[in-house]
């Protein structure tokens, strides 16, 4: 994988960089000696995004397992904590449904 400066990439032309990416050759682009971007194929970007989402989901599951105390809260317990009762919630739902239908 050859790193090109922005100037070199400009001279090589966008078409050449895209063609290389389509063939599976990634091209890192540098500015002042530091890689700031990379030209890769759409297929690789799609795979990387999929992998990122999968890893994020796995990390979330692992965090949930690590922090799960096993204690569960019922709806009634949650409503009591927030000083709510079923009648109030049902009345709110009826009001919202009526305003949505108006």
N, C-alpha and C positions, 0 to 999 in steps of 0.2 A: 504494500500500500504506500504509494508515493504521496507525500504532503506537498501541496502547491501553495504558493503565496497567492493572495488575492489577485495580484498583478499577473502572475503566471496563469491562473485560472481564467482570467479575462482574455488573455492572449490565446489560450487553448480553445476558448469558445464554449458557450453553454451547451451546444449540440453535442460536442465531444464528451463533456462531463456527463451529460444525461445518457449518452450511448454507453459509456463505461459503467454507469450505475445499473443500467438495464442488463448488462452482461455480468453483473455481480461484483464489479470492482468499485469499492467505495473510494472516494477521494476527499481526504481531509484538506481543509483550507485554513491557511494561517495568516495572521496579521502580526507583524513585528515579532515573528518567531513563535507565536502562541496560536495553537489550533482554536479557531473560533466557530467553525461550522464544518459540516461534512455533507457531501453529496452522496446519497444512497438511494437505492431503488424504492419505489412505492411499496413493493412487496415486503422489503425488509422493515420499512417504517411500520407497516401494518402489523407485522409479526412482533416488533418491539413494543408497540402499544398494547397488543394483546397480552404479551408477557408481563408488562408493567401492571396491567389490570389484574391479571391472575396473581401476581405477587402481592399486590395491595390487598386482595381478597384473602389470601392465605395469611398475611400478617394480621389482618383484622380477626380472623378466626383464632389464630394463636393467642392474640391479646385477650380475646374473650375467654378462651379456655384458661389462661393464666390468671385472670382476675375474677372468674366465676366462683362465688362462695357457695353456690347451691341454694341460696335463699331465694324464694320466689314470693312475689307480692300479688295478692288478688286484686281484682278491680275494686272491690269494696274497700280494701285497705288503702288503696291509692286515692279513692274518692274521699275517704275519711281524712287522710293526710292533707288534702287540698280543700277541706271543708265543703265538699259537694255531696249531693245525694242524688239518687236515681230520678226522683221526680223533677228536680231542677234540670237535670241533663235532658230528660225526655221533653220537658217544656221548651227548652232551647232548641232542640231538634225540630219540634213542631213549628216553632216560630220561623226558623231558617227555611224549612220546607215551604211554608206558606209564602214567605217573601220571595223565594226562588220561583214559585209558580205565578207570582203576580206580575 
